[in-house]
């Protein structure tokens, strides 16, 4: 991904949790949008915990989720946590399951 990000400090960029095939990629290149593209899939689950008034509340919810995932046998290496700004956290979980975007 970083090979394609030109100015990470001065320009916003976004990634998708979905995987696309060549036909879908070609459609995106032509239209500049993923709108209407179906039959996508992912191996990731994403959880977002926000609290505009109490960041510690979002942190506690994030910690609770991570503790539960680990107790269910999810390897720590499969869990990525990011601070999403002034009000919360994002937890991304890599799985062996295929989740469709239908």
Beta strands, then each sheet from edge to edge (+ up, - down):
strand 1: 41-50
strand 2: 79-83
strand 3: 88-100
sheet 1: 1+ 3- 2+
end
